[in-house]
Amino acid sequence: MGWKEAAEPVLTRMPSVQRPEGHVPFKRKLGWTGGILVLYFFLTTITVYGTAEVGAAGGADAFGQFRSILAGANRSILHLGIGPIVTASIVLQLLGGANLLGLDTDDPRDQILYQGLQKVLVLVMTALTAIPMVFLSAGILPVAPGAQETLAGFVGVGNATMATRWLIFAQIFIGGVLILFMDEIVSKWGVGSGIGLFIIAGVSQRLVTGFIAVFRDWFSIATGATDINVFTQSGLADLLLNQGHIVALITTLLIFAIVVYAESVRVEIPLSHARVKGARGRFPVKLIYASVLPMILVRALQANIGFLGRGINSMTNAPTWLVQYNNNGQPIGGLFYYLAPIQTPGDWMWWGTGTASSVAAQDGVIHVITRVGVDLTFMILGGALFAIFWVETTDMGPKSTAKQIQNSGMQIPGFRQNVGVIEKVMERYIPQVTVIGGALVGLLAVMANMLGTVGSVTGTGLLLTVSITYKLYEEIAEEQLMEMHPMMRQMFGN
């Protein structure tokens, strides 16, 4: 008996959101999407009962700068955000890429098994992420001992500390389950995907707050409330990097422009219908063919590496050559220091001008350059590698694309109507564009982090938001077009 037969009774019984039986009107899709978005914002405001206040010793956000791409909010019910979903996707992508699962996504039975396996992995990853965060590290601190005893008496448990920690774990785990099904509702009944919607929501909120802070600081400088002498080195650094936010503002606007331009750069392969004369179309191979979503996987992998480092650091007699962390949970030495990504200008500006570069000034030039080099290599190679995995596992590769074109009745003019012929034409473009686009996105993410962004949303968060918003706009336009012309919906399938 194979693993599929053994696991089928469990995987097929995993709770799931039922798919709509027919066409869902566009207004109803918008309603479901808007409702889930409101619910998401509401859940991020609910503080986990039994946790200490932000700013308590050792109570820093375990996800730190990754929070903008993992969504959620620190110490809220959605503390883990989409982290477990992304981690489970990484595991499935690696297993699927190595062909260890033996699942055929074209087979309806295997599709159900795959979806059930994904849910099981998300639950496992939720528990594996929350347990060390609550019980082993100082990522989430319980309330003071007196309040712990009150909570323990309330639930009828003798060990006050453990009772409090288990209560915190239960709330975080429930939040992980909620965001899993919220994502599924949006994917089946709404517009776009829940993961993309939550990323847009979180990053947009920080962007709006960041722009308000920029204009507030500019007003303070213009009225003389903040005194900056631009003729000194420290004053110029403050204007560009700190109170003035000029570099961050330019970087943010530049990333917006680059991503929108990159989304429009494409190679269009002409298509014509084999039986209907005059029916023509084009298959676009965009520069960012795999989109920027694989960046979530790369950054999530980095977040898990950093989380592992904090776990090792919390152990007694942890080797200093491996981990050295300060009280705020930031790496200051050891191997995990070099594996930590560059998040702000202060992480690499070693010349020590202004407060933003004080950390790098203490690290030294060689250490900073090494760390920047590791981050660039990790993001560029990781972006290209995960883009390849993404294309192959989401049926966007040359072989899958050729089958889709063949099944739609289309063909490439001048070539025989054959799947193998279409696949060879697609192989001229898709693999190369996938690698180039993935590497380009990785480079842009690192450069944006090094220069800083408005609201400290990080380069990856900004890239994801712009790209997902652009695709959401395209999908909404397509939905409206099909709503106006039902015959097009019948042509492309319900």
QUIURCOR-V326659 format. One record per pair of residues at least 6 apart in sequence whose C-alpha atoms are under 7 Angstrom apart, sorted by sequence separation. I is the first residue (numbers start at 1). J is the second residue. D is the distance in whole Angstrom. If there is no record, write none. Layout:
i:I j:J d:D
i:I j:J d:D
This chain:
i:54 j:60 d:7
i:72 j:78 d:5
i:73 j:79 d:5
i:95 j:101 d:6
i:104 j:110 d:6
i:105 j:111 d:5
i:133 j:139 d:5
i:134 j:140 d:6
i:152 j:158 d:6
i:157 j:163 d:6
i:186 j:192 d:7
i:187 j:193 d:5
i:220 j:226 d:6
i:221 j:227 d:7
i:229 j:235 d:5
i:230 j:236 d:5
i:238 j:244 d:6
i:239 j:245 d:7
i:240 j:246 d:5
i:241 j:247 d:6
i:273 j:279 d:5
i:312 j:318 d:6
i:325 j:331 d:4
i:326 j:332 d:7
i:331 j:337 d:5
i:352 j:358 d:5
i:391 j:397 d:5
i:395 j:401 d:7
i:405 j:411 d:7
i:411 j:417 d:6
i:452 j:458 d:7
i:453 j:459 d:7
i:482 j:488 d:6
i:72 j:79 d:5
i:103 j:110 d:6
i:133 j:140 d:6
i:152 j:159 d:7
i:186 j:193 d:6
i:187 j:194 d:6
i:228 j:235 d:5
i:239 j:246 d:7
i:240 j:247 d:6
i:272 j:279 d:6
i:273 j:280 d:6
i:324 j:331 d:6
i:325 j:332 d:5
i:350 j:357 d:6
i:482 j:489 d:5
i:72 j:80 d:6
i:152 j:160 d:5
i:186 j:194 d:5
i:272 j:280 d:4
i:324 j:332 d:6
i:349 j:357 d:5
i:360 j:368 d:7
i:72 j:81 d:4
i:271 j:280 d:6
i:272 j:281 d:6
i:324 j:333 d:5
i:352 j:361 d:5
i:449 j:458 d:5
i:71 j:81 d:5
i:183 j:193 d:6
i:184 j:194 d:7
i:271 j:281 d:5
i:313 j:323 d:6
i:323 j:333 d:6
i:324 j:334 d:6
i:346 j:356 d:5
i:347 j:357 d:7
i:350 j:360 d:5
i:351 j:361 d:6
i:448 j:458 d:7
i:449 j:459 d:5
i:70 j:81 d:5
i:71 j:82 d:6
i:149 j:160 d:5
i:152 j:163 d:6
i:183 j:194 d:4
i:270 j:281 d:6
i:271 j:282 d:5
i:313 j:324 d:7
i:323 j:334 d:5
i:345 j:356 d:7
i:346 j:357 d:4
i:349 j:360 d:6
i:350 j:361 d:4
i:448 j:459 d:4
i:70 j:82 d:5
i:148 j:160 d:5
i:152 j:164 d:7
i:182 j:194 d:7
i:183 j:195 d:6
i:270 j:282 d:5
i:271 j:283 d:7
i:313 j:325 d:7
i:322 j:334 d:4
i:323 j:335 d:6
i:345 j:357 d:7
i:346 j:358 d:7
i:347 j:359 d:6
i:348 j:360 d:5
i:349 j:361 d:7
i:61 j:74 d:6
i:70 j:83 d:6
i:148 j:161 d:6
i:151 j:164 d:7
i:269 j:282 d:5
i:270 j:283 d:6
i:321 j:334 d:4
i:322 j:335 d:5
i:323 j:336 d:6
i:346 j:359 d:6
i:347 j:360 d:5
i:406 j:419 d:6
i:446 j:459 d:7
i:268 j:282 d:6
i:269 j:283 d:5
i:309 j:323 d:6
i:320 j:334 d:6
i:321 j:335 d:6
i:322 j:336 d:6
i:346 j:360 d:6
i:350 j:364 d:6
i:445 j:459 d:4
i:268 j:283 d:5
i:269 j:284 d:6
i:350 j:365 d:6
i:445 j:460 d:5
i:148 j:164 d:6
i:268 j:284 d:4
i:403 j:419 d:6
i:267 j:284 d:6
i:268 j:285 d:6
i:402 j:419 d:6
i:266 j:284 d:6
i:267 j:285 d:5
i:266 j:285 d:5
i:267 j:286 d:6
i:266 j:286 d:4
i:348 j:368 d:6
i:402 j:422 d:5
i:265 j:286 d:6
i:266 j:287 d:6
i:402 j:423 d:5
i:142 j:164 d:7
i:265 j:287 d:6
i:142 j:165 d:7
i:263 j:286 d:6
i:263 j:287 d:7
i:399 j:423 d:5
i:262 j:287 d:6
i:263 j:288 d:6
i:398 j:423 d:5
i:217 j:243 d:6
i:218 j:244 d:7
i:262 j:288 d:7
i:48 j:75 d:6
i:217 j:244 d:7
i:309 j:336 d:6
i:44 j:72 d:6
i:47 j:75 d:6
i:48 j:76 d:5
i:398 j:426 d:5
i:44 j:73 d:6
i:47 j:76 d:4
i:48 j:77 d:6
i:398 j:427 d:6
i:46 j:76 d:5
i:47 j:77 d:6
i:88 j:118 d:7
i:135 j:165 d:7
i:342 j:372 d:7
i:45 j:76 d:6
i:46 j:77 d:6
i:134 j:165 d:6
i:214 j:245 d:6
i:44 j:76 d:5
i:398 j:430 d:7
i:44 j:77 d:6
i:88 j:121 d:5
i:338 j:371 d:5
i:342 j:375 d:7
i:397 j:430 d:7
i:43 j:77 d:6
i:44 j:78 d:6
i:88 j:122 d:5
i:306 j:340 d:7
i:341 j:375 d:5
i:43 j:78 d:7
i:134 j:169 d:6
i:339 j:374 d:7
i:338 j:374 d:7
i:85 j:122 d:5
i:88 j:125 d:7
i:84 j:122 d:5
i:87 j:125 d:7
i:131 j:169 d:7
i:130 j:169 d:6
i:84 j:125 d:5
i:84 j:126 d:5
i:130 j:172 d:7
i:127 j:173 d:7
i:388 j:434 d:6
i:126 j:173 d:6
i:387 j:434 d:6
i:388 j:435 d:7
i:387 j:435 d:7
i:126 j:176 d:6
i:384 j:435 d:5
i:387 j:438 d:5
i:384 j:436 d:7
i:384 j:438 d:4
i:383 j:438 d:5
i:384 j:439 d:5
i:383 j:439 d:5
i:381 j:439 d:6
i:383 j:441 d:7
i:380 j:439 d:4
i:383 j:442 d:5
i:380 j:442 d:5
i:379 j:442 d:5
i:380 j:443 d:6
i:379 j:443 d:7
i:376 j:443 d:7
i:376 j:446 d:7
i:62 j:139 d:5
i:61 j:139 d:6
i:59 j:138 d:6
i:60 j:139 d:6
i:58 j:138 d:6
i:59 j:139 d:6
i:59 j:140 d:6
i:59 j:141 d:6
i:298 j:382 d:6
i:298 j:383 d:7
i:295 j:383 d:6
i:51 j:140 d:7
i:52 j:141 d:5
i:294 j:383 d:7
i:51 j:141 d:6
i:52 j:142 d:5
i:51 j:142 d:4
i:52 j:143 d:4
i:50 j:142 d:6
i:51 j:143 d:5
i:294 j:386 d:6
i:50 j:143 d:6
i:79 j:172 d:6
i:294 j:387 d:6
i:77 j:171 d:6
i:78 j:172 d:7
i:77 j:172 d:5
i:81 j:176 d:7
i:80 j:176 d:7
i:294 j:390 d:7
i:78 j:175 d:5
i:290 j:387 d:6
i:77 j:175 d:5
i:78 j:176 d:7
i:12 j:112 d:6
i:290 j:390 d:7
i:12 j:113 d:6
i:290 j:391 d:6
i:11 j:113 d:6
i:14 j:116 d:6
i:12 j:116 d:6
i:8 j:113 d:7
i:11 j:116 d:4
i:344 j:449 d:6
i:345 j:450 d:5
i:11 j:117 d:6
i:343 j:449 d:5
i:344 j:450 d:6
i:345 j:451 d:5
i:342 j:449 d:6
i:343 j:450 d:7
i:344 j:451 d:7
i:345 j:452 d:6
i:342 j:450 d:6
i:344 j:452 d:6
i:82 j:195 d:7
i:50 j:164 d:6
i:343 j:458 d:7
i:237 j:353 d:6
i:238 j:354 d:6
i:237 j:354 d:6
i:50 j:168 d:6
i:49 j:168 d:7
i:234 j:353 d:6
i:48 j:168 d:6
i:233 j:353 d:7
i:234 j:354 d:5
i:48 j:171 d:7
i:71 j:198 d:6
i:71 j:199 d:5
i:70 j:199 d:7
i:69 j:199 d:6
i:71 j:202 d:6
i:68 j:202 d:6
i:68 j:203 d:6
i:274 j:409 d:6
i:273 j:409 d:6
i:274 j:410 d:6
i:273 j:410 d:4
i:274 j:411 d:6
i:272 j:410 d:5
i:273 j:411 d:6
i:271 j:410 d:6
i:272 j:411 d:6
i:271 j:411 d:5
i:272 j:412 d:6
i:271 j:412 d:5
i:272 j:413 d:6
i:270 j:412 d:6
i:271 j:413 d:6
i:289 j:433 d:7
i:290 j:434 d:6
i:285 j:430 d:7
i:289 j:434 d:6
i:36 j:182 d:7
i:287 j:433 d:6
i:288 j:434 d:7
i:289 j:437 d:7
i:288 j:437 d:4
i:292 j:441 d:7
i:287 j:437 d:6
i:288 j:438 d:7
i:33 j:186 d:6
i:32 j:186 d:7
i:32 j:189 d:7
i:33 j:190 d:5
i:32 j:190 d:5
i:33 j:191 d:6
i:29 j:189 d:6
i:30 j:190 d:6
i:29 j:190 d:4
i:30 j:191 d:7
i:29 j:191 d:6
i:295 j:460 d:7
i:17 j:184 d:7
i:17 j:185 d:6
i:19 j:188 d:6
i:293 j:464 d:7
i:292 j:464 d:6
i:137 j:311 d:6
i:136 j:311 d:7
i:292 j:467 d:7
i:137 j:314 d:6
i:251 j:448 d:6
i:251 j:451 d:7
i:251 j:452 d:7
i:252 j:453 d:5
i:251 j:453 d:6
i:252 j:454 d:6
i:248 j:451 d:6
i:247 j:451 d:7
i:248 j:452 d:5
i:249 j:453 d:6
i:259 j:463 d:7
i:248 j:453 d:4
i:249 j:454 d:6
i:248 j:454 d:5
i:90 j:297 d:6
i:259 j:466 d:7
i:255 j:463 d:7
i:259 j:467 d:7
i:256 j:466 d:6
i:86 j:297 d:6
i:87 j:300 d:7
i:86 j:300 d:7
i:83 j:300 d:7
i:69 j:296 d:7
i:66 j:303 d:7
i:63 j:303 d:7
i:211 j:454 d:6
i:210 j:454 d:5
i:210 j:455 d:4
i:209 j:455 d:6
i:207 j:454 d:6
i:207 j:455 d:5
i:206 j:455 d:5
i:207 j:457 d:7
i:206 j:457 d:7
i:203 j:457 d:6
i:203 j:461 d:6
i:203 j:465 d:7
i:200 j:465 d:5
i:199 j:465 d:7
i:60 j:328 d:6
i:58 j:327 d:6
i:60 j:329 d:7
i:58 j:328 d:6
i:196 j:468 d:6
i:65 j:343 d:7
i:192 j:472 d:6
i:97 j:389 d:7
i:93 j:389 d:6
i:93 j:393 d:7
i:68 j:457 d:6
i:69 j:461 d:5
i:68 j:461 d:6
i:26 j:479 d:7
i:26 j:480 d:7
i:26 j:483 d:7
i:23 j:494 d:6
